[in-house]
Amino acid sequence: MTLAGLFLLLLTPGTGGSQVPGTDGAGDHGGPHGLDGHGANATNKAFPVLSFDYKHVQMPFEISLWVLLASLMKLGFHLIPRLSSIVPESCLLIVVGLLVGGLIRVVGEDPPILGSQLFFLCLLPPIILDAGYFLPIRPFTENVGTILMFAVVGTLWNAFFVGGLLYGVCQLEGTHLGRVDLMACLLFGSIISAVDPVAVLAVFEEIHINELLHILVFGESLLNDAVTVVLYHLFEEFAAAGGVTIKDVFLGIVCFLVVALGGILVGAIYGVLAAFTSRFTSHTRVIEPLFVFLYSYMAYLSAEVFHLSGIMALIACGAVMRPYVEANISHKSHTTIKYFLKMWSSVSETLIFIFLGVSTVAGQHHWNWTFVICTVILCLVARVLGVVGLTFMINKFRIVKLTTKDQFIIAYGGLRGAIAFSLGYLLDKVHFPMRDMFLTAIITVIFFTVFVQGMTIRPLVDLLAVKKKQETKRSINEEIHTQFLDHLLTGIEDICGHYGHHHWKDKLNRFNKKYVKKCLIAGERSKEPQLIAFYHKMEMKQAIELVESGGGVKIPSAMPSTLSKSREEEIRKILRTNLQKTRQRLRSYNRHTLVADPYEDGWNDMFLKRRRVMELGKKVSTSPVLSSSPCCCHVGLTSSLFMLWEEKWPGPNRRLLKQTTLWCHAWSVLARMQANLSHMALNFPLPPLFLVFAPPCLLGAERWSVLAFFLIIKCLCIA
């Protein structure tokens, strides 16, 4: 049985048997030839030319019919371009599910319900693996802070805002909702607050929104799984226990970290194992894609065993394994993985939306106008307030700010889907007697977001002129400039001593090239620079496009080669060994590896002292008493000599300069005193008196030399 059939085995439990082909249930009591003691009667029975045994093939037959129905609906949807430009594919599939469920109900059968086991273990993993394996790593890592804010803080805000206000609504008289307690409302808020990745993928891929908005909304839908899982189990336990303590809140925070980081760790371990296994598959290329699928699914199941985040495990596994696996496997295996994942995720997505419609008809509903309408309104209000408030804080740290249009698209793109329905379906009716009302409200919110928001988001994007995704092919020139800017920004961070994300990205790349690639990539490709690997990939892609477009027939098969194979391999080796090693070969200039300058501290002190002297000069020049006095010239002279002395001016006259500086200081002080006395109508020739009666101990042995040098400077100042 194929994998597509295996993950639908839970669809119709209890049907089908384990009978041997060619036998029926009544023949199990006989011997090896079907004889039960009446051998004569058995031998006279005519050989059946045609027989009918539907129960023997009921399960695989119904599975194949559902998959065929989903594929035909997807095919028919894209055959009508006018319909696909107005109605999203997810809306049409839900309508088909409603029609199929209604037909099954009219016939008198019970329609199948989208069970939680079927959804979480079979239908969801292909979609998440496809998203994680082909996740654009660069945009995701550059915006991971914003994504985490929306995924963690935004989901918590939505859960408590919706749950708390719904509890207040339930306590109003006349609503007939007095039985709903606070824990049940908070649990319902945690279920309905999470953005669904399946619904976001289905809508955003059709409107071709720009890469920034797509990665923000889709990344939020992927990473809020850990918050949703923790809140769901936390409030479920609190509702069963009947009380909450401070210890429970602390354990809930620890549980969130364990669920998120544990899921990432499990996925990374399986990703490394898949990459290491692909190193040895050069002789058995046929089974290379199988390892990718099996290791990924095992990562998801292993995370679910410990109640960790299976979605984050799949994302981590796909993102970790992809660069190493693609370097080891053949191009045919890469094509197989790509198209099989796309096909598998597309079929799963189609079946999810069809079963949502079928489950709506098949399920038991309890409609309460107050609860349902308040849920829809509060979900919209909480989403808008959360996005606006978080964006206000995020824009303070972002270089590229999120505009008002971006905020509107992020808030309007918060779609709900099958994850909320499956979590609501898991609720126990014993502890949550209002489970049917919760499911009815969840289905209403899903239909509102998918139909109303999903159908109107395309015209709103066109109306607001939101930037759309530009389908451009990456060129080798773009890759060169991208790597050049990365190296440039890393060098700037090294010089500044700022450890930003470019610095850590460079450290991680060096560790990857030095250790990880050697262990996980086989052959010479482990030493191949990133630029050459990208050029090889682009070369292969262009060759395939040329062959697929029919241009390959124009190329002569016997084209003479200008280089021999050995010479070509020798050139490739030279490039592998020498290209892009300039920065690694030269000295790394940062504040930690630069040679210390012995005069660096002296220069810093000199600059500080010069600044203090300049500030002192400004104070003197702005003084109303001293600004017009001759002492300003002496102050400037003193400052100049003081700086020359402090800079340790070399030469034999350093002692003379020192003594002259002391003299100028004394002269400046006396000049200030004389200016103050003149201001008070007292005029004493203090500086000339000091010049005559200066004690020898003040100027030392070079008294007359200092006086002569000072008189020369004094004459220059007067002139």
C-alpha positions in Angstrom: 0.0 0.0 0.0 1.3 3.5 -0.9 2.1 6.2 1.6 -0.9 8.2 0.3 -3.1 5.2 1.2 -1.4 4.6 4.5 -2.2 8.0 6.0 -5.9 7.6 5.2 -6.4 4.2 6.9 -8.1 5.9 9.9 -10.8 7.3 7.7 -13.3 4.5 8.0 -12.3 2.4 11.0 -13.9 -0.9 11.5 -14.4 -1.6 7.8 -12.5 -4.0 5.7 -11.2 -7.4 6.8 -8.2 -9.6 6.7 -9.7 -12.2 4.5 -7.6 -14.2 2.1 -8.4 -13.4 -1.6 -10.9 -15.8 -3.0 -12.6 -16.8 0.3 -15.5 -15.4 2.3 -16.3 -15.3 5.9 -18.4 -18.4 5.8 -15.7 -20.6 4.4 -13.3 -20.1 7.3 -14.6 -23.2 9.1 -13.6 -25.7 6.4 -10.4 -27.5 5.7 -7.7 -26.5 3.4 -9.8 -27.2 0.3 -13.1 -25.8 1.7 -14.5 -29.2 2.7 -16.4 -29.4 6.0 -17.5 -33.1 6.0 -19.9 -32.8 3.2 -17.3 -33.3 0.5 -19.7 -34.6 -2.1 -21.9 -31.4 -2.0 -18.8 -29.2 -2.1 -17.4 -30.8 -5.2 -20.7 -30.5 -7.0 -20.7 -26.7 -6.6 -20.2 -24.9 -9.9 -17.1 -22.8 -10.4 -17.9 -19.1 -10.1 -17.2 -17.2 -13.3 -17.9 -13.8 -11.7 -18.2 -12.9 -8.1 -18.7 -9.6 -6.1 -16.9 -8.9 -2.8 -16.8 -5.2 -2.1 -15.9 -5.6 1.6 -12.6 -7.1 0.7 -11.5 -3.9 -1.1 -13.7 -1.3 0.7 -11.0 0.6 2.6 -8.4 1.1 -0.2 -11.2 1.6 -2.7 -12.7 4.4 -0.7 -9.3 5.9 0.0 -8.6 6.0 -3.8 -12.0 7.5 -4.5 -11.4 10.4 -2.0 -7.9 11.1 -3.5 -9.3 10.9 -7.0 -12.1 13.3 -6.0 -9.6 15.7 -4.5 -7.4 15.6 -7.6 -10.4 16.1 -10.0 -11.6 19.1 -8.0 -8.2 20.7 -8.1 -7.9 20.0 -11.8 -11.4 21.4 -12.5 -10.7 24.5 -10.4 -7.7 25.5 -12.5 -9.5 24.8 -15.8 -11.8 27.7 -15.1 -9.6 30.8 -14.9 -12.4 33.2 -14.2 -13.5 31.2 -11.2 -10.0 30.8 -9.8 -9.4 34.6 -10.0 -12.5 35.3 -7.8 -12.9 32.4 -5.4 -9.9 30.9 -3.6 -9.3 27.2 -4.0 -9.8 26.5 -0.3 -13.4 28.0 -0.5 -14.3 25.8 -3.5 -13.0 22.7 -1.8 -15.0 23.4 1.4 -18.1 23.8 -0.8 -17.4 20.5 -2.5 -17.1 18.9 0.9 -20.4 20.3 2.0 -22.0 18.9 -1.1 -20.4 15.4 -0.7 -21.4 15.3 3.0 -25.0 16.3 2.1 -25.2 13.6 -0.5 -23.9 11.0 1.9 -26.4 12.1 4.5 -29.3 12.0 1.9 -28.3 8.4 1.0 -28.7 7.5 4.7 -25.0 6.9 5.6 -23.0 8.7 8.2 -20.4 11.0 6.6 -16.8 10.6 7.8 -15.5 13.2 10.2 -12.0 14.6 10.1 -10.5 12.9 13.1 -7.6 14.3 15.1 -5.5 11.2 14.6 -6.0 11.3 10.8 -5.3 15.0 10.6 -2.2 15.3 12.9 -0.6 12.0 12.0 -1.4 11.7 8.3 -2.6 14.9 6.5 -0.6 17.6 8.3 3.0 16.3 8.1 3.3 16.4 4.2 2.3 20.1 4.2 4.7 21.1 7.0 7.6 19.1 5.5 7.1 20.8 2.1 7.1 24.2 3.8 10.1 23.4 5.9 12.2 21.7 3.2 11.8 24.6 0.8 11.7 27.4 3.5 13.6 30.5 2.3 16.2 30.6 5.0 17.6 34.1 4.4 14.3 36.0 4.7 13.3 33.8 7.6 16.4 34.4 9.6 16.5 38.1 8.9 12.9 38.5 10.2 13.0 35.8 12.9 12.7 38.4 15.7 9.5 39.9 14.2 8.1 36.4 13.5 8.7 35.3 17.1 7.0 38.4 18.4 3.9 37.8 16.4 4.0 34.0 17.0 4.6 34.0 20.8 3.4 37.4 22.2 0.7 37.8 19.6 -0.8 34.3 20.2 -0.7 34.8 24.0 -2.5 38.2 23.6 -5.2 36.7 21.3 -5.7 33.7 23.6 -6.2 35.7 26.8 -8.0 38.6 25.2 -10.6 36.4 23.5 -10.9 33.9 26.4 -11.2 36.6 29.1 -13.8 38.7 27.3 -15.8 35.6 26.3 -15.9 34.6 29.9 -17.3 38.1 30.7 -20.0 37.6 27.9 -20.9 34.2 29.3 -21.6 35.7 32.8 -24.2 38.1 31.4 -27.8 37.3 32.1 -29.9 36.1 29.2 -27.0 34.4 27.4 -27.7 31.0 28.9 -24.0 30.4 29.1 -23.5 30.4 32.9 -22.1 26.8 32.8 -19.0 27.9 30.9 -16.2 28.6 33.4 -13.0 30.7 33.0 -10.7 27.8 32.2 -13.0 26.5 29.4 -13.1 30.0 27.9 -9.3 30.4 28.1 -8.9 26.9 26.5 -11.3 27.9 23.7 -9.3 31.1 23.3 -6.0 29.2 22.9 -7.6 27.0 20.3 -9.1 29.7 18.2 -6.2 32.2 18.4 -3.6 30.3 16.4 -3.1 31.2 12.7 -3.4 28.1 10.6 -0.4 27.3 8.2 -2.6 25.3 5.7 -5.1 28.1 5.3 -2.4 30.8 5.0 -0.5 28.8 2.4 -3.6 28.2 0.4 -4.6 31.9 0.2 -1.2 33.7 0.1 0.3 31.5 -2.6 -2.7 32.5 -4.9 -2.4 36.3 -4.4 1.4 36.3 -4.8 2.1 38.7 -1.9 5.6 40.1 -1.5 8.2 37.9 0.2 8.3 40.0 3.5 4.6 39.8 4.3 4.5 36.1 3.2 7.3 35.0 5.5 5.9 37.1 8.4 2.4 35.6 8.3 3.5 32.1 7.3 6.4 32.0 9.8 4.0 33.1 12.5 1.6 30.3 11.6 4.4 27.8 11.8 6.0 28.9 15.1 2.8 29.5 17.0 2.3 25.8 17.2 4.4 25.5 20.3 2.4 28.2 22.1 -0.9 26.6 21.0 0.1 23.1 22.2 1.3 24.4 25.6 -1.7 26.5 26.2 -4.1 23.7 25.1 -2.5 21.1 27.4 -2.1 23.7 30.2 -5.7 24.8 30.3 -6.9 21.3 29.8 -5.1 20.2 32.9 -6.2 23.2 34.9 -9.8 22.6 33.9 -9.6 19.0 35.1 -7.7 19.9 38.3 -10.0 22.9 39.1 -7.3 25.3 40.3 -4.1 27.2 39.3 -1.1 28.1 41.5 2.0 30.1 40.9 4.0 26.9 40.6 1.7 25.8 37.7 2.3 29.1 35.9 6.0 28.8 36.2 5.9 25.1 35.0 3.8 26.3 32.1 6.5 28.7 31.0 9.2 26.0 31.4 6.9 23.7 29.4 6.7 26.2 26.6 10.5 26.4 26.3 10.8 22.6 26.5 8.1 22.0 23.8 9.6 24.6 21.4 13.3 23.9 21.9 12.8 20.2 22.3 11.0 20.1 18.9 13.8 22.0 17.2 16.4 19.7 18.8 14.7 16.5 17.7 14.2 17.8 14.2 17.9 18.9 14.0 19.1 15.5 15.1 17.1 13.7 12.5 18.2 16.2 9.9 21.8 15.5 10.6 21.2 11.8 10.5 19.4 12.1 7.1 22.4 14.2 5.7 24.9 11.7 7.1 23.0 8.8 5.6 22.8 10.5 2.1 26.6 10.6 2.1 26.7 6.8 1.4 23.9 6.5 -1.2 26.1 7.1 -4.3 25.7 3.4 -5.3 21.9 3.2 -4.6 20.4 6.3 -6.0 16.9 4.8 -6.1 16.3 4.9 -2.3 17.7 8.5 -1.8 14.3 10.2 -1.7 13.0 7.6 0.7 15.5 8.5 3.4 14.4 12.2 3.2 10.7 11.2 3.8 11.3 8.6 6.5 13.7 10.7 8.6 11.3 13.6 8.4 8.3 11.6 9.4 10.3 9.9 12.2 11.2 13.4 13.5 7.6 14.4 13.6 6.5 11.2 15.3 9.4 11.3 17.8 8.4 14.8 18.8 4.7 13.8 19.2 5.8 10.9 21.5 7.1 13.4 24.0 4.3 15.9 23.4 6.8 18.3 21.8 6.1 20.5 18.8 5.9 18.2 15.8 5.6 21.1 13.4 8.8 22.7 14.7 10.5 19.4 14.5 9.6 19.0 10.8 10.6 22.6 10.0 14.0 22.1 11.7 14.6 18.7 10.1 13.8 20.0 6.6 15.9 23.2 7.0 18.9 21.3 8.5 19.1 18.4 6.0 18.4 20.2 2.7 21.8 21.9 2.0 23.8 18.7 2.7 21.3 16.2 1.2 21.2 18.2 -2.1 25.0 18.1 -2.2 25.0 14.3 -1.9 22.1 13.1 -3.9 21.7 13.0 -7.7 19.7 15.5 -9.7 17.0 12.9 -10.4 16.6 12.2 -6.7 16.3 16.0 -6.1 13.6 16.3 -8.7 11.8 13.3 -7.3 11.8 14.8 -3.8 10.6 18.2 -5.0 7.7 16.9 -7.1 6.7 14.2 -4.7 6.6 16.7 -1.8 4.6 19.1 -3.9 2.1 16.4 -5.0 1.8 14.9 -1.5 1.2 18.3 0.2 -1.2 19.4 -2.5 -3.3 16.3 -2.1 -3.3 16.5 1.7 -4.3 20.2 1.6 -7.2 19.3 -0.8 -8.4 16.5 1.4 -8.2 18.7 4.5 -10.6 21.3 3.1 -12.9 18.7 1.6 -13.1 16.9 5.0 -13.8 20.3 6.7 -16.9 20.6 4.6 -17.9 17.0 5.1 -17.3 17.2 8.9 -19.5 20.3 9.0 -22.5 18.3 7.7 -21.6 15.2 9.8 -20.9 16.7 13.2 -23.3 17.6 16.0 -23.8 21.3 16.4 -25.1 23.5 19.2 -25.8 27.0 18.0 -25.7 30.0 20.3 -26.0 33.3 18.6 -24.4 35.3 21.3 -21.3 33.0 21.7 -20.7 32.6 18.0 -21.1 36.3 17.0 -19.0 37.4 20.0 -16.3 34.9 19.0 -16.0 36.2 15.5 -15.9 39.8 16.5 -13.4 39.3 19.3 -11.1 37.3 17.1 -11.0 40.2 14.6 -10.5 42.9 17.3 -7.8 40.9 19.1 -5.9 40.3 15.8 -6.0 44.0 14.8 -5.0 45.3 18.3 -2.3 42.7 18.6 -0.7 43.5 15.2 -0.9 47.3 15.7 0.6 47.2 19.2 3.3 44.7 18.4 4.3 46.5 15.2 4.6 49.8 17.1 7.2 48.1 19.3 8.9 46.2 16.5 9.4 49.2 14.3 11.6 50.8 16.9 14.2 48.0 16.2 13.6 47.3 12.5 15.6 49.0 9.7 12.8 48.4 7.2 9.7 49.5 9.0 6.3 47.8 8.6 4.0 50.3 7.0 0.2 50.7 7.7 -0.6 48.7 4.6 1.7 45.9 5.8 0.0 45.9 9.2 -3.4 45.6 7.5 -2.4 42.7 5.4 -0.8 40.9 8.4 -3.9 41.4 10.5 -6.3 40.5 7.7 -4.2 37.4 6.8 -4.7 35.7 10.2 -6.7 32.8 8.8 -7.9 29.9 10.9 -8.2 26.3 9.7 -8.2 22.6 10.4 -5.7 22.7 13.3 -8.3 24.6 15.4 -11.0 22.2 14.4 -8.9 19.1 15.2 -7.9 20.5 18.6 -11.6 21.3 19.4 -12.5 17.8 18.3 -10.1 16.3 20.9 -12.0 17.9 23.8 -13.5 15.5 26.3 -17.3 15.9 26.7 -17.1 14.9 30.3 -14.9 17.9 31.3 -16.2 20.2 28.6 -20.0 19.7 28.2 -20.1 22.7 25.8 -17.8 20.9 23.3 -20.4 21.0 20.5 -20.9 24.7 20.9 -17.2 25.2 20.8 -16.9 23.2 17.6 -19.8 25.2 16.0 -18.1 28.5 16.9 -14.7 27.1 15.6 -16.3 26.1 12.2 -18.0 29.5 12.0 -14.7 31.3 12.5 -12.9 29.1 10.0 -15.6 29.7 7.4 -15.6 33.4 8.0 -11.8 33.8 7.7 -11.5 31.5 4.7 -14.6 32.7 2.8 -14.9 36.4 3.7 -11.2 37.3 4.4 -9.8 34.8 1.8 -12.1 36.0 -1.0 -11.6 39.8 -0.3 -7.9 39.9 0.4 -7.0 39.8 -3.3 -9.0 42.9 -4.3 -7.8 44.6 -1.2 -4.2 44.0 -2.1 -4.9 45.4 -5.6 -6.8 48.4 -4.1 -4.1 49.3 -1.6 -1.4 48.7 -4.2 0.6 46.4 -1.9 3.8 45.3 -3.4 3.6 41.8 -4.9 6.2 39.1 -5.4 8.4 39.6 -8.4 9.3 36.3 -10.2 12.9 36.9 -11.0 15.6 34.3 -11.6 18.7 34.6 -9.4 21.8 35.3 -11.4 25.5 34.7 -10.6 26.0 38.5 -10.5 23.3 38.8 -7.8 24.9 36.0 -5.8 28.3 37.7 -6.0 27.0 41.0 -4.8 25.0 39.4 -2.0 28.1 37.6 -0.7 30.2 40.7 -1.1 27.7 42.7 1.0 27.7 40.0 3.6 31.5 40.1 3.9 31.4 43.9 4.0 28.9 44.1 6.8 30.7 41.4 8.7 33.9 43.4 8.4 32.2 46.6 9.6 30.9 44.8 12.6 34.3 43.4 13.3 35.9 46.8 13.2 33.2 48.3 15.4 33.3 45.5 17.8 29.6 45.0 17.5 28.4 41.4 17.6 25.4 41.6 15.3 23.7 38.8 13.3 26.2 39.2 10.4 29.1 38.4 12.8 27.4 35.3 14.2 26.3 34.2 10.7 30.0 34.4 9.6 31.1 32.4 12.6 28.5 29.8 11.8 29.5 29.6 8.1 33.1 29.1 9.1 32.3 26.4 11.5 30.1 24.8 8.8 32.9 24.8 6.2 35.6 23.7 8.6 33.8 20.8 10.4 30.2 20.0 9.4 30.6 19.9 5.6 33.5 17.5 5.9 31.4 15.1 8.0 28.1 15.3 6.1 29.1 15.9 2.4 31.0 13.2 0.5 33.8 13.8 -1.9 35.3 17.1 -3.2 32.0 19.0 -2.9 32.6 19.4 0.8 35.5 21.8 -0.1 33.6 23.5 -2.8 33.0 27.3 -2.2 29.4 28.5 -2.0 29.8 30.5 -5.2 30.9 27.6 -7.2 28.2 25.4 -5.8 25.6 28.0 -6.7 27.1 28.3 -10.2 26.9 24.6 -10.7 23.3 24.6 -9.6 22.4 27.4 -12.0 24.2 25.7 -14.8 22.2 22.5 -14.2 19.0 24.4 -14.0 19.5 26.2 -17.2 20.4 23.0 -19.0 17.2 21.3 -17.8 15.1 24.3 -18.9 16.8 24.3 -22.3 16.0 20.6 -22.8 12.4 21.0 -21.5 11.8 23.9 -23.9 13.0 21.9 -26.9 16.1 23.9 -27.4 18.3 20.9 -26.7 17.7 19.5 -30.2 19.5 22.4 -31.8 22.8 21.6 -29.9 25.0 19.3 -32.0 25.8 16.2 -30.1 29.4 16.0 -31.4 30.5 19.5 -30.3 34.3 19.6 -30.0 35.5 20.4 -26.4 38.1 23.1 -26.0 39.3 21.5 -22.7 40.1 18.0 -21.9 38.5 16.4 -18.9 41.7 16.3 -16.9 42.4 20.0 -17.6 38.8 20.9 -16.6 39.1 19.0 -13.4 42.4 20.7 -12.7 40.8 24.2 -13.1 38.0 23.3 -10.9 40.4 22.1 -8.2 42.3 25.5 -8.4 39.0 27.4 -8.0 37.9 25.2 -5.1 41.1 25.7 -3.3 41.7 29.4 -3.8 38.4 31.2 -4.5 36.7 33.1 -1.7 39.5 32.6 0.8 40.8 36.1 0.8 39.2 37.1 4.1 40.1 33.9 5.8 43.8 34.2 4.6 44.3 37.8 5.7 44.3 39.1 9.2 40.9 39.6 10.8 40.8 43.2 11.9 38.6 43.7 14.9 39.1 45.3 18.3 40.1 41.9 19.9 42.9 41.0 17.4 44.4 44.4 16.6 48.0 45.0 18.0 47.8 47.4 20.9 49.3 50.9 20.4 51.6 51.8 23.3 50.8 55.5 22.8 47.0 54.9 22.6 46.3 55.7 26.3 48.6 58.8 26.2 46.8 60.1 23.1 43.4 59.6 24.8 44.6 61.5 27.9 45.9 64.3 25.8 42.6 64.6 23.9 40.7 64.8 27.3 43.1 67.4 28.7 43.0 69.5 25.5 39.2 69.4 25.7 39.3 70.7 29.3 41.7 73.5 28.4 39.5 74.5 25.5 36.4 74.6 27.8 38.4 76.7 30.3 39.4 79.1 27.5 35.7 79.4 26.5 34.7 80.3 30.0 37.4 83.0 30.3 36.6 84.5 26.9 32.9 84.7 27.8 33.6 86.4 31.2 32.5 90.1 31.2 35.4 91.0 33.4 38.2 89.1 31.8 37.1 89.2 28.1 38.5 92.7 27.6 41.6 92.3 29.8 45.1 91.4 28.6 45.0 88.2 30.7 43.1 86.4 27.8 46.3 86.4 25.8 48.2 84.9 28.8 45.5 82.3 29.2 45.8 81.2 25.6 49.6 81.2 25.9 49.4 79.1 29.1 47.0 76.7 27.4 49.3 76.2 24.4 52.4 75.7 26.5 50.5 73.4 28.9 49.4 71.2 25.9 52.9 71.1 24.5 54.2 70.0 27.9 51.5 67.4 28.4 52.1 65.9 24.9 55.7 65.2 26.1 57.2 67.2 23.3 60.6 65.7 22.5 63.8 67.8 22.5 66.5 69.2 24.8 64.5 72.3 25.9 61.8 70.3 27.6 62.9 71.6 31.1 62.9 75.1 29.7 59.4 74.6 28.4 58.2 73.3 31.7 59.6 76.2 33.6 58.1 78.7 31.1 54.7 77.1 31.5 54.9 77.5 35.3 55.8 81.2 34.7 52.9 81.7 32.4 50.6 80.2 34.9 51.8 82.6 37.5 51.6 85.6 35.2 48.0 84.7 34.2 47.0 84.5 37.8 48.5 87.9 38.6 46.9 89.4 35.4 43.5 88.2 36.6 44.1 89.6 40.1 45.1 93.0 38.5 42.0 93.0 36.3 39.8 92.4 39.4 41.5 95.2 41.3 41.2 97.6 38.4 37.5 96.7 38.3 37.3 97.8 42.0 39.2 101.1 41.2 42.5 99.7 42.7 45.4 99.7 40.3 48.6 97.8 41.3 51.3 96.7 38.9 51.4 93.1 40.2 52.8 91.3 37.1 55.8 93.7 36.8 56.5 93.4 40.5 56.4 89.6 40.3 58.7 89.7 37.3 61.3 91.6 39.4 60.9 89.8 42.7 60.4 86.3 41.4 62.1 83.9 43.7 64.9 81.7 42.3 63.3 78.5 43.6 60.3 79.0 41.4 62.2 79.0 38.2 65.2 77.0 39.1 68.8 77.3 37.7 67.5 78.4 34.3 65.8 81.5 35.8 67.2 84.1 33.3 66.7 81.8 30.3 63.1 81.3 31.3 62.6 85.0 31.8 64.2 85.8 28.4 62.0 83.2 26.7 58.9 84.5 28.5 59.7 88.2 27.5 60.0 87.2 23.9 56.6 85.5 24.0 55.2 88.5 25.9 56.3 90.9 23.2 54.7 88.7 20.6 51.5 88.7 22.5 51.5 92.5 22.8 52.3 92.9 19.2 
